[in-house]
Amino acid sequence: MLIQEEMNLQEKLRILSDAAKYDAACTSSGVDRSGKKGTMGNAREVGICHSFSADGRCISLLKILFTNQCIHDCKYCINRKSNDVVRTSFTPDEVCALTMEFYKRNYIEGLFLSSGILHSANYTMELIYLTLKKLREVHHFNGYIHVKAIPGADPVLIEKTGFLADRMSVNLELPTADGLKKLAPGKSRKNILSPMRQIQTGISVQKQELAVYGKKPDFVPAGQSTQMIVGATPETDFQMIAVAEALYKNYDLKRVFYSAFIRVNDDKLLPALPGGPPLLREHRLYQADWLLRFYGFKASELLTEDRPNFNVFLDPKCDWALRHLEQFPVEINRADYYTLLRVPGMGVKSVKRIIAARRQGVLDFDALKKMGVVLKRAMYFITCSGRMMAPIRMDEDYITSHLVGDERRAVWDISHQGAYRQLSLFDDMKLNLSPAPADRYSVVTGSM
């Protein structure tokens, strides 16, 4: 498929911004850089691209592909070489013009630049490098830039680009080598991990220089990220979070993004999606990822090979707590910080408030509610001065039936037949068996 030469900038923007929609970029900038005389723009640590900043603002990026031409034939990608789609490409000057004009009009606060592979990895990476070089040195753009590193490109090009970008990312795409071989035969795990390791090493050197010389980091100061597709291949949730955990540990990633698989191509190797993209599964993986990064959990605690997938009706922390009821309830006025973090309904901020407030006196449930604790979930797992909020049966099925909520209880009961549940008079569970006469009598008389 040939690049369409006769195309104006507006047409290119329409095609290449739409083609970039499957790349996750909802990330905070992680870098604080003030504007300088003679430059345009700045970068703020509070957040970027469809994220909410610390002060509540929603801020955004110009999110585009440099080109939707590609030499690879990845089964899941709309821009694969075998697809009959209109192909086009920006020039470095066009990307610079769009970025500067959009920034001046206050449409954007930075640039997210990804790309297909035009001719070769080196050719594409050099074009991306030239674009960033012109933005920084010719147009003096001082704002935030997130750019994709092209797997297989010359390490020298990746390094030079890293000194111009705030954040870089290399998409892992699929969590296992087998999945990559099946759906993206032109890509290799080695080519993906090599630039990831290079970026991690460069960032590590910067940290050492900061510690020794106090030198401000200028190589990928906002860190690196990656993205995995959820549901395109048969990997379990356990495999996905285990891979994410290894990436955080071994490559010092800032974020792992999870993207629910959307079937945009008709290919026999791709799974059918009768229920649509697995958005709820994606959501659970993001919640689990948060537990790995901020709550001290390990992947092996959240899931195992025997229980490899998350309960779609419960968030991962609730699911973990219900499988470890022997550790609950915990006493709010005595439990340490890390124990409280594992209580469902409590976040980092509320736990810090609890630790600070209980130095002044004994806490009760009303005080916890004011601190932001979600008592609807936490009440099953905590005590205040040795007392629970209400009489509660410490039983997994009993607590689960309450946590899943009324709107999902019917589905949960069908898949957990025989489990305990508390019926209300108005429940319509569509059960096969009619109530016994004794049950009918107790409901009518109120002697339950």
DRENSE-199675 format. One record per residue (C-alpha): residue in three letters; x, y, z. Coordinates in Angstrom, 1 decimal. Layout:
<sites>
residu	east	north	up
ala	X	Y	Z;
...
</sites>
This chain:
<sites>
residu	east	north	up
met	0.0	0.0	0.0;
leu	1.5	3.3	-1.1;
ile	1.6	6.5	0.9;
gln	-1.0	9.0	-0.4;
glu	1.1	12.0	-1.5;
glu	-1.7	14.4	-2.5;
met	-3.3	15.0	0.8;
asn	-3.7	18.2	2.8;
leu	-2.7	18.6	6.5;
gln	-6.2	18.5	7.8;
glu	-6.9	15.1	6.0;
lys	-3.7	13.7	7.4;
leu	-4.6	14.8	10.9;
arg	-8.0	13.2	10.6;
ile	-6.5	9.8	9.5;
leu	-3.5	9.7	11.8;
ser	-5.2	11.0	15.0;
asp	-7.9	8.3	14.5;
ala	-5.3	5.7	13.9;
ala	-3.6	6.6	17.2;
lys	-6.7	5.9	19.3;
tyr	-5.7	2.4	20.3;
asp	-2.4	3.6	22.0;
ala	-2.9	4.2	25.7;
ala	-1.5	7.5	26.8;
cys	-3.4	8.4	29.9;
thr	-0.5	9.1	32.1;
ser	0.9	11.8	34.3;
ser	3.9	13.7	33.0;
gly	6.1	13.0	36.0;
val	8.2	16.0	35.2;
asp	8.1	19.7	36.4;
arg	9.7	22.1	33.9;
ser	9.1	25.8	33.9;
gly	8.9	27.9	30.9;
lys	11.9	29.9	29.9;
lys	12.5	33.2	28.0;
gly	12.6	32.5	24.3;
thr	10.7	29.1	24.6;
met	7.1	28.1	24.2;
gly	5.4	26.1	26.9;
asn	6.2	24.2	30.0;
ala	5.5	20.8	31.6;
arg	3.8	20.1	34.9;
glu	4.1	17.0	37.1;
val	0.3	16.9	37.8;
gly	-0.8	15.0	34.8;
ile	-1.3	14.7	31.0;
cys	-3.8	13.3	28.4;
his	-7.3	12.7	29.5;
ser	-6.2	12.4	33.1;
phe	-7.3	14.6	36.0;
ser	-4.5	16.6	37.6;
ala	-4.1	17.1	41.3;
asp	-6.0	20.3	41.2;
gly	-8.9	18.6	39.3;
arg	-8.2	19.8	35.8;
cys	-8.6	17.5	32.8;
ile	-5.6	18.1	30.5;
ser	-4.8	16.7	27.1;
leu	-2.2	15.9	24.4;
leu	-2.1	16.0	20.6;
lys	-2.2	12.3	20.1;
ile	-1.2	11.2	16.6;
leu	0.7	8.6	14.6;
phe	3.6	9.8	12.5;
thr	2.5	7.3	9.9;
asn	-0.1	4.5	9.6;
gln	2.1	2.7	7.1;
cys	3.7	-0.4	8.6;
ile	5.9	-3.2	7.5;
his	4.3	-5.6	10.0;
asp	1.2	-7.7	9.7;
cys	0.0	-7.9	13.3;
lys	-3.4	-9.7	13.3;
tyr	-5.0	-7.4	15.8;
cys	-3.9	-4.0	14.3;
ile	-6.0	-1.9	12.0;
asn	-2.8	-0.5	10.4;
arg	-1.3	-3.9	9.5;
lys	0.2	-4.1	6.0;
ser	-2.4	-6.4	4.6;
asn	-5.3	-4.1	5.4;
asp	-6.7	-2.0	2.6;
val	-6.7	1.4	4.3;
val	-5.7	4.8	3.2;
arg	-2.0	5.3	4.1;
thr	-0.4	8.6	4.8;
ser	2.5	10.1	6.8;
phe	3.3	13.4	8.4;
thr	6.6	15.2	7.8;
pro	8.6	16.4	10.8;
asp	7.7	20.0	9.9;
glu	4.0	19.1	9.8;
val	4.1	17.6	13.3;
cys	5.9	20.7	14.5;
ala	3.4	23.0	12.9;
leu	0.4	21.1	14.4;
thr	1.9	21.0	17.9;
met	2.9	24.6	18.0;
glu	-0.4	25.9	16.5;
phe	-2.5	23.7	18.8;
tyr	-0.5	24.7	21.8;
lys	-0.8	28.4	21.1;
arg	-4.5	28.1	20.9;
asn	-4.6	26.3	24.3;
tyr	-6.0	23.1	22.7;
ile	-3.3	20.9	24.1;
glu	-0.6	20.7	26.8;
gly	1.8	18.4	25.0;
leu	2.4	15.9	22.3;
phe	2.0	12.1	22.2;
leu	3.7	10.7	19.1;
ser	3.5	7.1	18.1;
ser	4.0	5.5	14.7;
gly	3.7	2.6	12.4;
ile	7.0	1.5	10.8;
leu	7.7	3.2	7.5;
his	10.3	1.3	5.4;
ser	12.4	0.2	8.5;
ala	12.7	0.7	12.2;
asn	15.8	3.0	11.8;
tyr	14.2	5.1	9.1;
thr	11.1	5.7	11.2;
met	13.0	6.3	14.4;
glu	15.2	8.9	12.7;
leu	12.1	10.8	11.4;
ile	10.7	10.8	15.0;
tyr	14.1	12.0	16.3;
leu	14.3	14.8	13.7;
thr	10.7	15.9	14.6;
leu	11.6	16.2	18.3;
lys	14.8	17.9	17.6;
lys	13.1	20.6	15.5;
leu	10.4	21.0	18.1;
arg	12.9	21.6	20.9;
glu	15.7	23.5	19.1;
val	14.0	25.3	16.2;
his	10.5	26.0	17.6;
his	11.8	26.0	21.2;
phe	8.9	23.9	22.4;
asn	9.3	23.4	26.2;
gly	6.1	21.4	26.8;
tyr	5.6	17.7	27.5;
ile	6.4	15.1	24.9;
his	5.7	11.4	25.1;
val	7.1	9.3	22.2;
lys	7.2	5.7	21.2;
ala	10.6	4.0	20.8;
ile	10.6	1.7	17.8;
pro	11.7	-1.9	18.5;
gly	14.7	-2.8	16.4;
ala	15.9	0.7	15.9;
asp	19.5	1.7	16.4;
pro	20.3	2.3	20.1;
val	22.0	5.5	19.2;
leu	18.8	6.9	17.7;
ile	16.8	5.8	20.8;
glu	19.3	7.5	23.1;
lys	19.3	10.8	21.2;
thr	15.5	10.8	21.1;
gly	15.4	10.1	24.9;
phe	17.3	13.3	25.6;
leu	14.5	15.2	23.8;
ala	11.4	13.4	25.2;
asp	9.9	13.5	28.6;
arg	8.5	10.0	28.5;
met	9.2	7.0	26.2;
ser	7.3	3.8	25.8;
val	7.8	0.5	24.1;
asn	4.6	-1.6	23.7;
leu	5.0	-5.2	24.8;
glu	1.6	-5.8	23.0;
leu	1.1	-9.4	24.2;
pro	2.2	-10.8	27.6;
thr	3.9	-14.0	26.4;
ala	6.3	-14.9	23.6;
asp	3.9	-17.5	22.3;
gly	1.1	-14.9	21.9;
leu	3.5	-12.5	20.1;
lys	4.6	-15.3	17.7;
lys	1.0	-16.2	16.9;
leu	-0.5	-12.7	16.3;
ala	2.5	-10.5	15.6;
pro	5.0	-12.8	13.8;
gly	7.1	-9.9	12.6;
lys	7.9	-8.8	16.1;
ser	10.2	-10.5	18.7;
arg	10.3	-10.3	22.4;
lys	14.1	-9.5	22.2;
asn	13.6	-6.5	20.0;
ile	10.9	-5.1	22.3;
leu	12.8	-5.7	25.6;
ser	16.1	-4.4	24.3;
pro	15.1	-0.7	24.0;
met	13.2	-1.0	27.2;
arg	16.4	-2.1	28.9;
gln	18.3	0.7	27.3;
ile	15.9	3.3	28.5;
gln	15.9	1.8	32.0;
thr	19.7	1.9	32.1;
gly	19.8	5.5	30.9;
ile	17.3	6.6	33.5;
ser	19.3	4.7	36.2;
val	22.5	6.6	35.2;
gln	20.6	9.9	35.5;
lys	19.4	9.0	39.0;
gln	23.0	8.3	40.0;
glu	24.1	11.6	38.6;
leu	21.3	13.4	40.5;
ala	22.4	11.7	43.8;
val	26.1	12.5	43.3;
tyr	26.2	15.8	41.4;
gly	22.7	17.1	41.9;
lys	22.3	17.2	38.1;
lys	18.7	17.5	36.9;
pro	17.6	14.5	34.8;
asp	17.3	15.2	31.1;
phe	17.1	11.6	29.7;
val	13.4	10.5	29.7;
pro	12.8	12.3	33.0;
ala	9.2	11.1	33.3;
gly	10.2	7.5	32.9;
gln	8.9	4.8	30.5;
ser	5.7	2.8	30.1;
thr	4.3	0.0	28.1;
gln	1.0	-1.5	26.9;
met	-0.5	-5.0	26.8;
ile	-3.6	-6.1	24.9;
val	-6.2	-7.9	27.1;
gly	-8.1	-10.8	25.6;
ala	-6.5	-11.2	22.2;
thr	-4.6	-14.3	23.4;
pro	-5.6	-16.9	26.0;
glu	-3.3	-15.7	28.8;
thr	-4.9	-15.6	32.3;
asp	-5.1	-12.6	34.6;
phe	-2.4	-14.2	36.7;
gln	0.0	-14.3	33.8;
met	-0.7	-10.7	32.9;
ile	-0.1	-9.3	36.3;
ala	2.9	-11.5	36.8;
val	4.4	-10.0	33.7;
ala	3.5	-6.5	34.8;
glu	5.2	-7.2	38.2;
ala	8.3	-8.4	36.5;
leu	8.4	-5.3	34.3;
tyr	8.1	-3.0	37.3;
lys	10.8	-4.9	39.2;
asn	13.3	-5.4	36.3;
tyr	12.7	-2.4	34.1;
asp	11.6	0.3	36.5;
leu	8.5	1.1	34.5;
lys	6.3	4.0	35.6;
arg	3.1	2.4	34.2;
val	1.8	-0.7	32.5;
phe	-1.3	0.0	30.5;
tyr	-3.9	-2.6	29.7;
ser	-6.0	-2.3	26.5;
ala	-9.1	-4.4	26.1;
phe	-8.9	-6.2	22.7;
ile	-11.2	-4.8	20.1;
arg	-11.7	-7.0	17.0;
val	-11.1	-4.5	14.2;
asn	-9.9	-7.2	11.7;
asp	-11.6	-10.3	10.5;
asp	-9.0	-13.0	11.1;
lys	-9.4	-16.7	12.1;
leu	-6.6	-16.3	14.6;
leu	-8.4	-13.6	16.5;
pro	-11.0	-14.5	19.2;
ala	-14.7	-13.9	18.8;
leu	-16.1	-11.3	21.1;
pro	-19.9	-12.1	21.5;
gly	-20.0	-9.8	24.6;
gly	-17.9	-7.1	23.1;
pro	-14.4	-6.0	24.3;
pro	-13.4	-7.3	27.8;
leu	-13.7	-3.9	29.4;
leu	-14.5	-5.2	32.9;
arg	-11.5	-7.5	32.8;
glu	-9.3	-4.5	31.8;
his	-10.7	-2.6	34.7;
arg	-9.9	-5.4	37.2;
leu	-6.3	-5.6	35.8;
tyr	-5.9	-1.8	36.4;
gln	-7.2	-2.2	39.9;
ala	-4.7	-5.1	40.5;
asp	-1.9	-3.1	39.0;
trp	-2.7	-0.3	41.5;
leu	-2.4	-2.8	44.3;
leu	1.0	-3.9	43.0;
arg	2.3	-0.4	42.8;
phe	0.9	1.3	45.9;
tyr	-0.5	-1.3	48.3;
gly	2.4	-3.7	48.7;
phe	0.7	-6.7	47.1;
lys	2.4	-9.3	45.1;
ala	0.9	-11.0	42.0;
ser	1.2	-14.4	43.7;
glu	-1.0	-13.1	46.6;
leu	-3.8	-11.8	44.3;
leu	-4.0	-14.8	42.0;
thr	-2.5	-18.3	41.6;
glu	-2.2	-20.9	38.9;
asp	-5.1	-22.7	40.6;
arg	-7.2	-19.5	40.7;
pro	-5.8	-17.6	37.7;
asn	-8.6	-15.1	37.0;
phe	-10.2	-12.2	38.9;
asn	-13.8	-12.4	40.1;
val	-15.5	-10.0	37.7;
phe	-18.0	-9.0	40.4;
leu	-15.5	-8.0	43.1;
asp	-12.5	-5.7	43.0;
pro	-9.2	-7.6	43.5;
lys	-8.7	-6.3	47.1;
cys	-12.1	-7.5	48.2;
asp	-11.5	-10.8	46.4;
trp	-8.2	-11.2	48.2;
ala	-9.7	-10.3	51.6;
leu	-12.5	-12.8	51.3;
arg	-10.0	-15.6	50.6;
his	-8.0	-14.6	53.7;
leu	-10.7	-14.0	56.3;
glu	-8.4	-15.5	58.9;
gln	-6.5	-12.1	58.9;
phe	-9.7	-10.2	59.7;
pro	-11.2	-8.3	61.3;
val	-8.5	-5.8	62.1;
glu	-8.6	-3.3	64.9;
ile	-8.6	0.3	63.5;
asn	-7.0	1.8	66.6;
arg	-4.0	-0.6	66.7;
ala	-3.3	-2.1	63.2;
asp	-0.2	-0.9	61.4;
tyr	-0.2	1.1	58.2;
tyr	0.4	-1.9	55.8;
thr	-2.3	-4.0	57.5;
leu	-4.8	-1.2	57.1;
leu	-3.9	-0.7	53.5;
arg	-5.2	-4.3	52.8;
val	-8.6	-3.5	54.2;
pro	-11.2	-3.2	51.4;
gly	-12.7	0.3	51.3;
met	-9.5	2.0	52.5;
gly	-7.0	3.8	50.3;
val	-3.6	5.3	50.8;
lys	-5.0	8.8	51.8;
ser	-7.6	7.4	54.2;
val	-5.1	5.1	55.9;
lys	-2.7	8.0	56.4;
arg	-5.5	10.1	57.9;
ile	-6.3	7.2	60.3;
ile	-2.7	6.8	61.4;
ala	-2.4	10.6	62.1;
ala	-5.9	11.0	63.8;
arg	-5.6	8.1	66.2;
arg	-2.6	9.7	67.9;
gln	-5.1	12.3	69.2;
gly	-7.8	9.8	70.4;
val	-9.8	6.7	69.8;
leu	-11.5	6.4	66.5;
asp	-15.1	5.2	65.8;
phe	-17.0	4.4	62.7;
asp	-18.4	8.0	62.3;
ala	-14.8	9.3	62.3;
leu	-13.8	6.8	59.7;
lys	-16.6	7.8	57.4;
lys	-15.4	11.5	57.6;
met	-11.9	10.3	56.7;
gly	-13.1	8.8	53.4;
val	-13.3	5.2	54.4;
val	-15.9	3.3	52.3;
leu	-17.7	1.6	55.2;
lys	-20.0	-0.2	52.8;
arg	-17.0	-2.5	52.1;
ala	-14.7	-1.9	55.1;
met	-17.4	-2.8	57.7;
tyr	-16.9	-6.5	57.2;
phe	-13.2	-6.4	57.9;
ile	-12.7	-4.0	60.8;
thr	-13.5	-3.3	64.4;
cys	-13.4	-0.1	66.4;
ser	-12.5	-0.6	70.0;
gly	-13.2	-4.3	69.5;
arg	-16.7	-3.9	68.1;
met	-17.9	-4.3	64.5;
met	-20.3	-1.8	62.9;
ala	-23.1	-4.4	62.8;
pro	-23.5	-8.1	63.6;
ile	-21.6	-9.8	60.8;
arg	-21.1	-13.5	60.0;
met	-17.4	-14.0	59.1;
asp	-18.2	-16.3	56.2;
glu	-17.0	-15.9	52.6;
asp	-20.3	-16.6	50.9;
tyr	-22.2	-14.4	53.3;
ile	-19.9	-11.4	52.8;
thr	-19.6	-11.9	49.1;
ser	-23.4	-11.9	48.6;
his	-23.5	-8.4	50.2;
leu	-20.5	-7.0	48.5;
val	-21.4	-7.8	45.0;
gly	-24.5	-5.5	45.3;
asp	-28.1	-6.0	44.5;
glu	-27.7	-5.3	40.8;
arg	-25.3	-8.2	40.4;
arg	-26.5	-10.6	43.0;
ala	-28.8	-12.5	40.7;
val	-25.9	-13.4	38.3;
trp	-23.6	-14.2	41.2;
asp	-26.1	-16.6	42.7;
ile	-26.6	-18.5	39.4;
ser	-22.8	-19.1	39.2;
his	-22.6	-19.9	42.9;
gln	-25.6	-22.2	43.5;
gly	-25.8	-23.4	47.1;
ala	-24.0	-20.4	48.5;
tyr	-25.5	-18.4	51.4;
arg	-27.5	-15.3	50.6;
gln	-29.8	-13.0	52.4;
leu	-33.1	-12.6	50.5;
ser	-35.4	-9.7	50.7;
leu	-39.1	-9.8	50.2;
phe	-38.8	-8.2	46.8;
asp	-36.0	-10.4	45.3;
asp	-36.8	-11.9	42.0;
met	-33.9	-14.3	41.5;
lys	-35.7	-16.5	38.9;
leu	-34.8	-19.6	40.8;
asn	-35.9	-23.0	39.7;
leu	-37.3	-24.1	43.0;
ser	-40.4	-22.6	44.6;
pro	-40.2	-21.5	48.3;
ala	-41.2	-24.1	50.8;
pro	-44.6	-23.6	52.6;
ala	-42.8	-22.8	55.9;
asp	-40.8	-20.0	54.1;
arg	-44.1	-18.6	52.7;
tyr	-45.6	-18.6	56.2;
ser	-42.6	-16.9	57.8;
val	-42.5	-14.1	55.3;
val	-46.2	-13.3	55.7;
thr	-46.2	-13.4	59.5;
gly	-42.8	-11.7	59.9;
ser	-41.4	-14.5	62.1;
met	-38.1	-14.8	60.1;
</sites>
